[in-house]
Amino acid sequence: MTRNNAREIAVQLIFSLGFGTVSAEEVLGSQLTQERFQELQEELPLYAEFPDAKQELYIRELVQGVFTHGPELDRYISEYAVGWSFARIPRMAAAVMRTAMYEILYMPDIPNAAAINAAVEIAKGYEPPEVVSFLNGILGTFVRAEFAETPPKPEKALSTEEGKVE
């Protein structure tokens, strides 16, 4: 399983958190199991392989971190979604943005550009192109604004070409 597959599984679990009063621990306990992966693997190839220990830890950190920092992440999304109310943002797009923002803010080993690129690629599988562009714009603006006064570490540098985040 690749890190991107692990990230997409985390996004799906984060997406499911938005539908009720279930905690991150409850979602992880019921969904991040060998049995659940076996149930899902026929209809969703993403679940064909259970994560190894490192990938499982990564998924757990993302889901728990987004759950813990949800209000903060949603404030950032609302702030940078100019002209959109948070309620108008599709739930999957919000889950993808929460995940990327959490990685950018709290996982220093993941370059900002990698978090954004992965978010865009995941969103392409669930959202129409205009939503993917919207998501990319929010994440790019978020990084440029929030880290403008702090020079990024070389490994966290944001590469741009014609104003687009790569």
C-alpha positions, 0 to 999 in steps of 0.5 A: 500500500502506498502513502497515497492509498493510506491517505485516501483511506484516511480521507474516507474515514474523515469523511465518515466523521462528518455524519454524526456524533461518532468519535475518531476512535469509534470510526477507527475501531470499526473501519480500520480492521482486517475484517472491514477491509475484506468486506470492502475489497471487492467493491473498492480496490483501495481496500485490497491491501491492509496497511502495514504498521507504519501506514496504519499509524499514519492513518490513525494520526490523520483521522485523530488529528483532523477530529481533534483539530476539526473546528480550527481546520474548518475555520481555515477552510471558511476563511479561504473559501472566499464567496462560499459558505462552509455549508456549500462545500461538498463534504468529500471536498471538505474532508480532503481539505481538512486532511491536507491542512492537518498535514501542512500544519501538524506533520512537518515531514510532509512537504506542503506541495505534496499534501496539496498534490495528494489532496488534488489527486484524491479529489479528482476521484470524487469531485467534478473539475470545478470543485477540484480547482476550487479546493486547489485554490483554497489550499494554495492560498492557505499555504501562501498566506499562513506561511508568508512570514515564515520562510518554508524549510527547503523540504517544505518549499511550495513549487509554483508555475504560473501561480498554480500549485504543483 
